[in-house]
């Protein structure tokens, strides 16, 4: 009989009905239990009740079965891990051209390898000393013994090493660690202030508002009245380069924007060097053009300046002078139909407003662990950093997409420049120096993708961290000579560039990847527990606050961010000193994912291709269709299995330091180094995220 699920016995008297049953058996093989009601069988049995041999046997068999199942699961997981490692180590494909590019980071790799070799030598030396009874490894506070107490050559060498370590090695390490800890605390305080500002915005419900007369208007009234005041001319630009996976959904999304058709023009700015992709995009543009959408296709013969050059070339067209605003969407972005109605009206009666930036939302944030961790970072960036800076400073870095610019602000700021790989941040800084204000709309979200493979994510982060440092070198004289307040100059130099773009990757890499392993071998310079554990965990909690559903990933997030510090530090150095990789633009690979509702809507709304294009002959359209169909044949590509040498070298360094920490019984230090080393190992073997084709 199943147990009752009602809770009436909480407040009512005993209302159970039925006749008590007593079961007896001849030659009983089981214990006899008296049942006094339907629920008694499911109540806990008294511990002093006797059990026969058969019951004990079944319990032991059940526990043994569970133990075997657990061991089987562990063995299967270990076998899968070993198989993945074997695939990376033995079955690697296509590494010949990629390994040459890693030579740019050879200097940093050599430094890490040197640290690792020294740590291995020290670990071997201290193990020998430990086996010979020299227990200073467990008690570094002991001073050097008297010369008369020294016994043997190894003892003398070990005692000499202790003196050199305490007098010459520990002081500079302590000084550098204190400097990094100060930077760490400053950056943590800045993050705390940003979170407090975000809480204040939510408490006061501060957000940009649209005037009532604009929000009450609609496109039908405007078209009937013939007035174009509330619906200005808007130019929509979709820059792309070899975007085979996402071109169709992005063009489809911008073509369905809810705006009067005679007041919008869509520019598809194709920089693809693959002719098959060019024909695919041309066919997609032709399909929407024959449906009445005002859309044109542009392709540059000379591809200079990457995305900045593409946008600059498009803005040089004569017909652009008829438009007042320009909305920019990267190839993987899918704006909602009401995007322009939620953003463009903010410009009315606000002549100083130059940019309206919308928030990103990710269709593949739950695809794998890598996308979940990226979602935590980007949610904090938009929810906290962009929103707080937009409300209190009217300035933030343009995200390069999902934003609407006043064309006059672009022209007054010098237009798009090809001098860096962060053209979006470049134009935002110059516009701010010219007095233009920005608005961030946290409630307006545009669907897009985050990289699903570590290779794509690493290249994206390299560009995002090398470009700002390169830009900082170029625009520092302009910031110092600009006619803005001293507070705005200090905010841009100290907070926007130095603290959030330079100091963060510097102290994160130096403190947790270099100094911490060194302090394990030099206990006189040991880092306090709050630096290793308490403050980083607290900062990770603050990062997860904008996305509470990611709370279970707080520990992987902390470890992964420390792992990414080596890439960010390398990128920051290359951008600051203008090394070869500081002006390298690699298009982030996309998977072409879209939400299910978007796919269904496109399937229902889009007619089949076949109607003639306006202004095009039948022969041209038939050739376009044939070429696009031939280009759509899928090409099977091999998966790339990468090995990341810097991450692997740091993994071995941290694991070596964890072994030394285990010998000296340093609890938290050992666990941190162990888990951080394992994280570096997994990333170095490309075991996080999907693989690239």
C-alpha positions as CSV (number, residue, x, y, z in Angstrom):
1,X,0.0,0.0,0.0
2,X,1.4,3.4,-1.0
3,X,1.9,6.0,1.8
4,X,-0.6,8.7,2.2
5,X,0.5,12.1,0.9
6,X,-2.0,14.3,2.8
7,X,-1.0,16.3,5.8
8,X,-4.3,16.3,7.7
9,X,-2.7,14.6,10.7
10,X,-0.7,17.7,11.3
11,X,-3.7,19.5,12.7
12,X,-6.3,16.8,13.1
13,X,-6.7,13.9,15.5
14,X,-6.0,10.4,14.5
15,X,-8.7,9.5,11.8
16,X,-7.2,6.4,10.5
17,X,-9.6,3.6,9.8
18,X,-9.1,-0.1,9.3
19,X,-8.5,-3.3,11.2
20,X,-5.1,-4.1,12.6
21,X,-3.5,-7.1,10.8
22,X,-1.1,-9.6,12.3
23,X,0.7,-11.9,9.9
24,X,2.2,-15.2,11.1
25,X,3.9,-17.9,9.1
26,X,5.1,-21.4,9.7
27,X,8.8,-21.8,9.4
28,X,9.3,-18.0,9.0
29,X,12.2,-17.0,6.8
30,X,11.6,-13.2,7.4
31,X,11.1,-11.0,10.4
32,X,7.5,-10.7,11.6
33,X,6.3,-7.0,11.6
34,X,3.0,-5.9,13.0
35,X,1.2,-3.3,10.9
36,X,-1.2,-1.0,12.7
37,X,-2.4,1.1,9.8
38,X,-1.6,1.9,6.2
39,X,1.4,4.1,6.9
40,X,3.1,2.0,9.5
41,X,4.9,0.0,7.0
42,X,6.7,3.1,5.8
43,X,7.8,4.3,9.1
44,X,11.4,3.7,10.4
45,X,11.9,0.4,12.1
46,X,13.4,0.4,15.6
47,X,17.1,-0.2,15.6
48,X,17.0,-2.8,18.3
49,X,14.6,-5.0,16.3
50,X,16.3,-8.2,15.4
51,X,17.3,-9.1,11.8
52,X,17.8,-12.5,10.4
53,X,20.7,-13.7,8.3
54,X,18.8,-13.3,5.0
55,X,18.1,-9.6,5.5
56,X,21.7,-8.9,6.4
57,X,22.8,-10.7,3.3
58,X,20.5,-8.7,1.0
59,X,21.6,-5.4,2.6
60,X,25.3,-6.3,2.1
61,X,24.6,-7.3,-1.5
62,X,22.8,-4.0,-2.1
63,X,25.7,-2.0,-0.6
64,X,28.2,-4.0,-2.7
65,X,26.1,-3.4,-5.8
66,X,26.2,0.4,-5.1
67,X,29.9,0.3,-4.5
68,X,30.5,-1.5,-7.7
69,X,28.4,0.9,-9.6
70,X,30.3,3.9,-8.1
71,X,33.6,2.3,-9.1
72,X,32.3,1.5,-12.5
73,X,31.3,5.1,-13.0
74,X,34.7,6.4,-11.8
75,X,36.5,3.9,-14.1
76,X,34.3,5.0,-17.1
77,X,35.0,8.7,-16.4
78,X,38.7,8.0,-16.1
79,X,38.7,6.0,-19.3
80,X,36.9,8.8,-21.1
81,X,39.4,11.3,-19.8
82,X,42.3,9.2,-20.9
83,X,40.7,8.6,-24.3
84,X,40.3,12.4,-24.8
85,X,43.9,13.0,-23.7
86,X,45.1,10.3,-26.2
87,X,43.1,11.9,-28.9
88,X,44.8,15.3,-28.3
89,X,48.3,13.8,-27.9
90,X,48.3,11.2,-30.7
91,X,45.6,11.9,-33.2
92,X,46.2,15.7,-33.6
93,X,45.3,17.1,-37.0
94,X,46.2,20.3,-38.7
95,X,48.8,21.6,-36.2
96,X,51.5,22.5,-38.7
97,X,50.3,26.0,-39.5
98,X,49.0,26.7,-36.0
99,X,52.2,26.0,-34.2
100,X,54.0,28.7,-36.1
101,X,51.7,31.3,-34.8
102,X,52.5,30.4,-31.2
103,X,56.0,31.6,-31.6
104,X,54.8,35.1,-30.7
105,X,54.3,33.9,-27.2
106,X,57.6,32.0,-27.0
107,X,59.2,34.4,-24.6
108,X,56.4,34.0,-22.0
109,X,56.5,30.2,-22.5
110,X,60.3,30.2,-21.9
111,X,59.9,32.1,-18.7
112,X,57.2,29.7,-17.4
113,X,59.4,26.7,-18.4
114,X,62.3,28.2,-16.5
115,X,60.2,28.6,-13.4
116,X,59.0,25.0,-13.7
117,X,62.5,23.6,-14.1
118,X,63.7,25.5,-11.1
119,X,60.7,24.3,-9.1
120,X,61.4,20.7,-10.1
121,X,65.1,21.0,-9.0
122,X,64.1,22.6,-5.7
123,X,61.4,19.9,-5.1
124,X,64.0,17.1,-5.8
125,X,66.6,18.7,-3.6
126,X,64.2,19.2,-0.6
127,X,62.9,15.7,-0.9
128,X,66.5,14.4,-0.6
129,X,67.0,16.7,2.4
130,X,63.7,15.5,3.9
131,X,64.6,11.9,3.6
132,X,67.9,12.5,5.3
133,X,66.1,13.9,8.3
134,X,66.3,17.7,7.6
135,X,62.9,18.8,8.7
136,X,63.2,22.5,8.0
137,X,60.8,21.9,5.1
138,X,58.0,21.5,7.7
139,X,59.3,24.3,10.0
140,X,60.6,27.2,7.9
141,X,60.5,29.4,11.0
142,X,63.6,27.6,12.3
143,X,66.8,29.6,12.0
144,X,70.0,28.4,10.5
145,X,71.8,26.1,13.0
146,X,75.3,26.8,14.3
147,X,78.3,25.7,12.1
148,X,79.2,23.0,14.7
149,X,75.8,21.4,14.2
150,X,76.2,20.9,10.4
151,X,76.7,17.3,9.4
152,X,77.8,16.4,5.9
153,X,77.8,18.2,2.5
154,X,74.1,17.9,1.9
155,X,73.3,19.4,5.2
156,X,75.7,22.3,4.5
157,X,74.2,22.9,1.1
158,X,70.7,22.8,2.5
159,X,71.6,25.2,5.3
160,X,73.3,27.6,2.8
161,X,70.2,27.4,0.6
162,X,68.0,28.4,3.6
163,X,70.2,31.4,4.2
164,X,70.1,32.5,0.6
165,X,66.4,32.0,0.4
166,X,65.7,34.0,3.5
167,X,68.1,36.9,2.8
168,X,68.0,37.4,-1.0
169,X,65.1,35.6,-2.6
170,X,62.3,36.1,-0.1
171,X,62.5,40.0,0.1
172,X,61.9,40.7,-3.6
173,X,59.1,38.1,-3.8
174,X,57.5,39.7,-0.7
175,X,57.8,43.1,-2.3
176,X,56.2,42.0,-5.6
177,X,53.5,40.1,-3.8
178,X,52.6,43.1,-1.7
179,X,52.4,45.3,-4.9
180,X,50.1,42.7,-6.5
181,X,48.0,42.4,-3.4
182,X,47.5,46.2,-3.3
183,X,46.4,46.1,-7.0
184,X,44.2,43.2,-6.2
185,X,42.5,45.1,-3.4
186,X,42.1,48.2,-5.5
187,X,40.4,46.2,-8.3
188,X,38.2,44.4,-5.7
189,X,37.1,47.8,-4.3
190,X,36.3,49.0,-7.8
191,X,34.2,45.9,-8.3
192,X,32.4,46.4,-5.0
193,X,31.5,50.0,-5.9
194,X,30.2,48.8,-9.3
195,X,28.0,46.2,-7.5
196,X,26.7,48.8,-5.0
197,X,25.9,51.1,-7.9
198,X,24.0,48.3,-9.6
199,X,22.0,47.7,-6.4
200,X,21.2,51.4,-6.1
201,X,20.0,51.4,-9.7
202,X,17.7,48.5,-9.0
203,X,16.5,50.0,-5.7
204,X,15.7,53.4,-7.3
205,X,14.6,51.8,-10.6
206,X,16.8,54.1,-12.6
207,X,16.7,53.6,-16.3
208,X,16.4,55.7,-19.5
209,X,12.9,56.6,-20.5
210,X,11.2,57.5,-23.7
211,X,9.0,60.6,-23.9
212,X,5.3,59.8,-23.8
213,X,4.5,61.4,-27.2
214,X,7.1,59.2,-28.9
215,X,6.1,55.9,-27.2
216,X,2.5,56.4,-28.1
217,X,3.2,56.9,-31.8
218,X,3.1,54.0,-34.2
219,X,4.2,53.3,-37.7
220,X,0.7,53.2,-39.2
221,X,-0.1,56.7,-38.0
222,X,3.2,58.0,-39.4
223,X,2.6,56.4,-42.8
224,X,-0.9,57.7,-43.0
225,X,0.0,61.2,-41.9
226,X,3.2,61.4,-44.1
227,X,5.1,62.9,-41.2
228,X,8.6,61.6,-40.7
229,X,9.5,63.4,-37.5
230,X,9.0,60.5,-35.1
231,X,10.5,57.9,-37.5
232,X,13.8,59.3,-38.7
233,X,15.8,57.8,-41.5
234,X,17.8,54.8,-40.1
235,X,20.7,53.0,-41.8
236,X,21.3,49.4,-40.7
237,X,24.7,47.9,-41.3
238,X,25.6,44.1,-41.1
239,X,29.4,43.7,-41.4
240,X,30.5,40.1,-42.0
241,X,33.5,38.1,-43.2
242,X,33.2,34.5,-44.3
243,X,30.2,34.0,-42.0
244,X,28.8,30.8,-43.7
245,X,27.1,29.6,-40.5
246,X,25.2,32.8,-39.5
247,X,24.7,35.0,-42.5
248,X,21.1,33.8,-43.2
249,X,19.7,34.2,-39.8
250,X,21.3,37.6,-39.2
251,X,20.0,39.0,-42.6
252,X,16.6,37.5,-41.9
253,X,16.4,39.2,-38.5
254,X,17.4,42.7,-39.7
255,X,15.0,42.5,-42.6
256,X,12.1,41.9,-40.2
257,X,12.7,45.1,-38.2
258,X,9.5,46.9,-37.5
259,X,10.2,50.3,-39.1
260,X,8.6,52.2,-42.0
261,X,10.1,50.7,-45.2
262,X,10.8,54.0,-46.8
263,X,12.8,55.2,-43.8
264,X,15.2,52.3,-43.5
265,X,18.1,50.9,-45.6
266,X,20.0,47.7,-44.8
267,X,23.6,47.4,-45.9
268,X,25.1,43.9,-46.0
269,X,28.8,44.6,-45.8
270,X,30.5,41.4,-47.0
271,X,34.2,41.1,-46.6
272,X,34.3,37.4,-47.5
273,X,37.3,36.2,-49.6
274,X,35.5,32.9,-50.2
275,X,33.6,33.2,-53.5
276,X,31.1,30.5,-52.5
277,X,30.1,32.4,-49.4
278,X,29.7,35.6,-51.4
279,X,27.2,33.9,-53.7
280,X,25.2,32.6,-50.7
281,X,25.0,36.1,-49.2
282,X,24.0,37.6,-52.6
283,X,21.2,35.1,-53.0
284,X,19.9,35.8,-49.5
285,X,20.0,39.6,-50.2
286,X,18.2,39.0,-53.5
287,X,15.5,36.9,-51.7
288,X,14.7,39.7,-49.3
289,X,14.9,42.4,-51.9
290,X,12.2,40.9,-54.0
291,X,10.0,40.9,-50.9
292,X,10.1,44.7,-50.8
293,X,12.9,45.1,-48.2
294,X,15.2,48.1,-48.9
295,X,18.5,46.1,-48.8
296,X,21.7,46.3,-50.7
297,X,24.9,44.1,-50.9
298,X,28.4,45.6,-50.7
299,X,31.7,43.8,-51.2
300,X,35.1,45.4,-51.0
301,X,37.8,44.4,-53.5
302,X,40.6,45.7,-51.2
303,X,40.1,44.3,-47.7
304,X,42.1,46.7,-45.5
305,X,41.4,47.7,-41.9
306,X,39.3,44.6,-41.0
307,X,35.9,45.6,-39.6
308,X,36.8,49.3,-39.2
309,X,37.8,49.5,-42.9
310,X,34.5,47.8,-43.9
311,X,32.4,50.3,-41.9
312,X,34.4,53.2,-43.1
313,X,34.0,52.2,-46.7
314,X,30.2,51.9,-46.2
315,X,29.8,55.3,-44.6
316,X,31.6,57.0,-47.5
317,X,28.6,56.3,-49.8
318,X,26.7,59.4,-50.9
319,X,23.3,58.2,-50.0
320,X,24.4,57.9,-46.3
321,X,23.9,61.7,-46.0
322,X,20.1,61.2,-46.1
323,X,20.2,59.1,-42.9
324,X,20.3,60.4,-39.3
325,X,21.1,57.2,-37.4
326,X,23.0,54.0,-38.0
327,X,22.4,50.7,-36.3
328,X,25.2,48.1,-36.4
329,X,24.8,44.3,-36.0
330,X,27.5,41.7,-36.3
331,X,26.8,38.6,-38.4
332,X,25.6,36.4,-35.5
333,X,23.2,39.0,-33.9
334,X,19.5,38.6,-34.3
335,X,17.6,41.8,-33.2
336,X,14.0,41.6,-32.3
337,X,11.5,43.3,-34.6
338,X,10.9,46.2,-32.2
339,X,14.6,46.9,-31.6
340,X,14.6,50.3,-33.5
341,X,11.4,51.4,-31.7
342,X,13.0,50.7,-28.3
343,X,16.3,52.5,-29.1
344,X,15.9,55.3,-31.7
345,X,13.2,57.3,-29.7
346,X,15.8,58.0,-27.0
347,X,17.6,60.4,-29.3
348,X,14.6,62.7,-29.5
349,X,15.0,66.0,-27.5
350,X,18.5,64.8,-26.5
351,X,20.9,66.5,-28.8
352,X,24.0,65.5,-26.8
353,X,23.2,61.7,-27.1
354,X,25.5,60.0,-29.5
355,X,25.0,56.2,-28.8
356,X,22.3,53.9,-27.5
357,X,23.7,50.5,-26.6
358,X,21.6,47.4,-26.1
359,X,22.4,44.3,-24.1
360,X,23.5,40.9,-25.5
361,X,21.6,37.7,-24.8
362,X,23.0,34.3,-25.8
363,X,21.2,31.5,-27.5
364,X,23.9,28.9,-26.7
365,X,24.8,29.8,-23.1
366,X,23.9,26.3,-21.9
367,X,25.7,24.5,-24.6
368,X,28.8,23.4,-22.6
369,X,30.8,24.4,-19.5
370,X,32.8,27.0,-21.5
371,X,29.7,28.9,-22.7
372,X,28.3,28.9,-19.1
373,X,31.4,30.5,-17.8
374,X,31.4,33.1,-20.5
375,X,27.8,33.9,-19.7
376,X,28.8,34.7,-16.1
377,X,31.5,37.1,-17.3
378,X,29.3,38.8,-19.9
379,X,26.3,39.1,-17.6
380,X,28.4,41.0,-15.1
381,X,29.8,43.2,-17.8
382,X,26.4,44.3,-19.1
383,X,24.3,44.2,-15.9
384,X,26.9,45.9,-13.7
385,X,29.7,47.6,-15.6
386,X,27.8,48.9,-18.6
387,X,24.7,49.8,-16.7
388,X,26.5,51.6,-13.9
389,X,28.8,53.6,-16.2
390,X,25.8,54.5,-18.4
391,X,23.7,55.8,-15.5
392,X,26.3,57.6,-13.5
393,X,28.9,58.6,-16.1
394,X,27.1,58.6,-19.5
395,X,30.1,56.8,-20.9
396,X,31.1,53.2,-21.5
397,X,32.9,51.2,-24.2
398,X,30.9,50.6,-27.3
399,X,30.4,46.8,-27.8
400,X,30.8,47.0,-31.5
401,X,27.3,45.7,-32.3
402,X,23.7,45.9,-31.1
403,X,23.9,49.7,-30.8
404,X,22.6,52.8,-32.6
405,X,24.8,55.7,-33.4
406,X,23.9,59.3,-34.3
407,X,25.8,59.7,-37.6
408,X,26.7,63.3,-36.7
409,X,28.5,61.9,-33.6
410,X,30.5,59.5,-35.7
411,X,31.5,62.3,-38.1
412,X,32.4,64.8,-35.4
413,X,34.6,62.1,-33.7
414,X,36.6,61.4,-36.9
415,X,34.7,58.4,-38.1
416,X,35.9,54.8,-38.1
417,X,39.7,54.5,-37.9
418,X,41.7,51.4,-38.9
419,X,44.5,51.9,-36.4
420,X,43.5,49.2,-33.8
421,X,41.5,46.0,-33.7
422,X,39.0,47.6,-31.2
423,X,37.5,50.1,-33.5
424,X,34.4,50.1,-31.3
425,X,36.2,51.2,-28.2
426,X,38.3,53.7,-30.3
427,X,35.2,55.5,-31.6
428,X,33.6,55.5,-28.2
429,X,36.6,57.1,-26.5
430,X,36.9,59.8,-29.2
431,X,33.1,60.5,-29.0
432,X,33.3,60.9,-25.2
433,X,36.3,63.3,-25.6
434,X,34.1,65.4,-27.9
435,X,31.3,65.7,-25.4
436,X,28.8,63.0,-26.6
437,X,26.8,61.0,-24.1
438,X,25.9,57.4,-24.1
439,X,22.8,55.4,-22.9
440,X,22.8,51.7,-22.1
441,X,19.5,49.8,-22.2
442,X,19.6,46.8,-20.0
443,X,16.1,45.8,-20.9
444,X,16.6,45.6,-24.6
445,X,18.4,42.3,-25.5
446,X,19.7,41.1,-28.8
447,X,20.3,37.4,-29.4
448,X,23.8,36.3,-30.4
449,X,26.3,33.5,-29.8
450,X,29.3,33.0,-27.5
451,X,32.3,30.9,-28.8
452,X,31.8,27.2,-28.1
453,X,35.4,26.2,-28.5
454,X,38.3,27.2,-26.4
455,X,40.4,28.0,-29.5
456,X,37.8,30.6,-30.7
457,X,37.3,32.0,-27.2
458,X,41.1,32.4,-26.7
459,X,41.5,34.3,-30.0
460,X,38.6,36.5,-29.1
461,X,40.0,37.3,-25.7
462,X,43.4,38.0,-27.2
463,X,41.9,40.7,-29.4
464,X,39.7,42.1,-26.7
465,X,42.8,42.6,-24.4
466,X,45.5,43.5,-26.8
467,X,43.5,46.1,-28.6
468,X,42.7,48.3,-25.6
469,X,46.3,48.5,-24.6
470,X,47.3,49.4,-28.2
471,X,44.5,52.1,-28.2
472,X,45.7,53.4,-24.8
473,X,49.1,54.2,-26.3
474,X,47.5,56.0,-29.2
475,X,44.9,58.0,-27.5
476,X,46.7,59.0,-24.2
477,X,47.9,62.3,-25.7
478,X,44.3,63.1,-26.9
479,X,42.9,62.3,-23.5
480,X,45.4,64.6,-21.7
481,X,44.7,67.5,-24.1
482,X,40.9,67.1,-24.4
483,X,38.6,69.8,-23.1
484,X,36.8,67.7,-20.5
485,X,36.8,67.8,-16.8
486,X,39.7,66.4,-14.8
487,X,37.4,63.8,-13.2
488,X,36.5,62.4,-16.7
489,X,40.1,62.3,-17.7
490,X,41.0,60.4,-14.4
491,X,38.1,58.0,-14.9
492,X,39.2,57.2,-18.5
493,X,42.9,56.8,-17.7
494,X,42.9,55.2,-14.3
495,X,39.6,53.2,-14.3
496,X,38.6,52.6,-17.9
497,X,42.1,51.7,-19.2
498,X,44.6,51.0,-16.4
499,X,42.5,49.3,-13.7
500,X,40.1,47.3,-15.9
501,X,42.3,46.6,-18.9
502,X,45.9,46.5,-17.6
503,X,45.9,45.9,-13.8
504,X,43.4,43.0,-13.8
505,X,45.3,40.6,-16.1
506,X,48.6,41.7,-14.7
507,X,48.0,40.9,-11.0
508,X,45.8,37.9,-11.8
509,X,48.6,36.2,-13.8
510,X,51.5,37.4,-11.6
511,X,49.9,36.7,-8.2
512,X,48.2,33.4,-8.8
513,X,50.3,31.8,-11.5
514,X,53.8,33.0,-10.6
515,X,54.2,34.3,-7.1
516,X,52.0,31.7,-5.4
517,X,54.0,28.7,-6.7
518,X,57.2,30.6,-5.8
519,X,56.1,31.2,-2.2
520,X,55.5,27.5,-1.8
521,X,59.3,27.0,-2.4
522,X,60.1,30.1,-0.4
523,X,58.0,29.9,2.7
524,X,59.4,33.1,4.1
525,X,57.3,35.0,1.5
526,X,54.1,33.0,2.0
527,X,50.9,34.6,0.9
528,X,48.2,35.0,3.6
529,X,45.1,32.8,3.4
530,X,42.7,35.7,2.7
531,X,44.5,36.6,-0.5
532,X,44.3,33.0,-1.8
533,X,40.9,32.0,-0.6
534,X,38.6,34.6,1.0
535,X,38.8,37.6,-1.3
536,X,38.8,35.7,-4.6
537,X,35.8,33.6,-3.6
538,X,33.9,36.7,-2.5
539,X,34.7,38.5,-5.8
540,X,33.5,35.4,-7.7
541,X,30.2,35.6,-5.7
542,X,29.9,39.2,-6.8
543,X,30.4,38.2,-10.4
544,X,27.7,35.6,-10.2
545,X,25.1,37.9,-8.6
546,X,23.7,39.1,-12.0
547,X,23.1,35.5,-13.0
548,X,22.1,33.6,-9.8
549,X,21.4,30.4,-11.9
550,X,25.1,30.1,-12.4
551,X,25.8,29.8,-8.6
552,X,26.8,26.1,-8.9
553,X,29.6,27.1,-11.2
554,X,31.3,29.6,-8.8
555,X,34.3,27.3,-8.2
556,X,34.9,26.4,-11.9
557,X,34.5,30.1,-12.8
558,X,37.2,31.1,-10.3
559,X,39.6,28.5,-11.5
560,X,38.9,29.2,-15.2
561,X,39.4,32.9,-14.8
562,X,42.8,32.4,-13.3
563,X,43.5,30.0,-16.2
564,X,42.5,32.7,-18.7
565,X,44.9,35.2,-17.1
566,X,47.8,33.8,-19.0
567,X,46.1,34.6,-22.4
568,X,45.0,38.0,-21.2
569,X,48.4,38.9,-19.7
570,X,50.1,37.8,-23.0
571,X,47.6,39.9,-25.0
572,X,48.0,42.9,-22.7
573,X,51.8,42.8,-23.1
574,X,51.6,42.5,-26.9
575,X,49.2,45.4,-27.2
576,X,51.1,47.7,-24.7
577,X,54.4,47.2,-26.5
578,X,52.9,46.8,-30.0
579,X,54.2,43.3,-30.7
580,X,53.3,41.4,-33.8
581,X,50.1,40.0,-32.6
582,X,48.6,43.3,-31.3
583,X,47.1,44.0,-34.8
584,X,45.9,40.5,-35.5
585,X,42.2,40.0,-36.2
586,X,40.8,36.5,-36.3
587,X,37.1,36.1,-37.1
588,X,35.4,34.3,-34.2
589,X,34.0,31.0,-35.4
590,X,30.2,30.6,-34.9
591,X,28.0,27.6,-34.8
592,X,25.0,29.2,-36.4
593,X,22.6,28.5,-33.6
594,X,19.2,30.2,-33.2
595,X,16.4,29.9,-30.8
596,X,13.6,27.5,-31.7
597,X,11.0,30.2,-31.8
598,X,13.1,32.2,-34.3
599,X,13.5,29.2,-36.6
600,X,9.8,28.5,-36.6
601,X,9.0,32.2,-37.3
602,X,11.4,32.3,-40.2
603,X,10.0,29.1,-41.6
604,X,6.4,30.5,-41.5
605,X,7.2,33.9,-42.8
606,X,9.8,33.3,-45.5
607,X,8.4,32.4,-48.9
608,X,10.3,30.0,-51.1
609,X,13.0,31.4,-53.3
610,X,12.0,31.8,-56.9
611,X,10.3,35.2,-57.4
612,X,12.2,37.6,-59.6
613,X,14.3,40.3,-57.9
614,X,13.4,43.9,-58.5
615,X,15.7,45.4,-61.1
616,X,17.4,42.1,-62.0
617,X,16.9,39.9,-65.1
618,X,15.7,36.3,-65.0
619,X,19.1,35.1,-66.2
620,X,21.0,36.8,-63.4
621,X,18.6,35.4,-60.8
622,X,18.8,31.9,-62.2
623,X,22.6,32.1,-62.2
624,X,22.5,33.4,-58.6
625,X,20.2,30.6,-57.5
626,X,22.4,27.9,-59.2
627,X,25.6,29.3,-57.6
628,X,24.0,29.5,-54.1
629,X,22.7,26.0,-54.3
630,X,26.1,24.6,-55.3
631,X,27.8,26.6,-52.5
632,X,25.4,25.1,-49.9
633,X,26.9,21.6,-50.3
634,X,28.4,20.9,-46.9
635,X,32.1,20.3,-46.7
636,X,33.2,17.8,-44.1
637,X,36.1,19.1,-42.1
638,X,38.4,17.4,-39.7
639,X,38.3,18.4,-36.0
640,X,41.3,20.2,-34.7
641,X,43.0,18.8,-31.6
642,X,45.1,21.5,-30.1
643,X,47.7,21.6,-27.3
644,X,48.3,24.9,-25.6
645,X,51.9,24.9,-24.4
646,X,51.7,27.8,-22.0
647,X,48.7,26.4,-20.2
648,X,50.4,23.0,-20.0
649,X,53.6,24.5,-18.7
650,X,51.7,26.4,-16.0
651,X,49.8,23.2,-15.1
652,X,53.0,21.3,-14.4
653,X,54.4,24.3,-12.5
654,X,51.3,24.5,-10.2
655,X,51.1,20.7,-9.8
656,X,54.8,20.7,-8.8
657,X,54.1,23.4,-6.3
658,X,51.2,21.5,-4.9
659,X,53.4,18.5,-4.2
660,X,55.8,20.8,-2.3
661,X,52.8,22.2,-0.4
662,X,51.7,18.7,0.5
663,X,55.1,17.9,2.0
664,X,54.9,21.0,4.1
665,X,51.3,20.3,5.2
666,X,49.9,23.6,3.8
667,X,46.2,22.7,3.6
668,X,44.4,25.4,1.6
669,X,47.5,26.2,-0.5
670,X,47.7,22.6,-1.5
671,X,44.1,22.3,-2.6
672,X,44.2,25.6,-4.5
673,X,47.3,24.7,-6.3
674,X,46.0,21.2,-7.1
675,X,42.7,22.2,-8.5
676,X,44.2,25.2,-10.3
677,X,46.9,23.0,-11.8
678,X,44.3,20.4,-12.9
679,X,42.2,23.3,-14.5
680,X,45.3,24.4,-16.4
681,X,45.9,20.8,-17.5
682,X,42.4,20.4,-18.8
683,X,42.5,23.7,-20.7
684,X,46.0,22.9,-22.1
685,X,44.7,19.6,-23.4
686,X,41.7,21.3,-25.0
687,X,39.3,19.3,-22.8
688,X,36.9,22.3,-22.2
689,X,34.3,23.4,-24.8
690,X,33.7,22.0,-28.3
691,X,36.4,21.5,-30.9
692,X,36.8,23.6,-33.9
693,X,36.4,22.5,-37.5
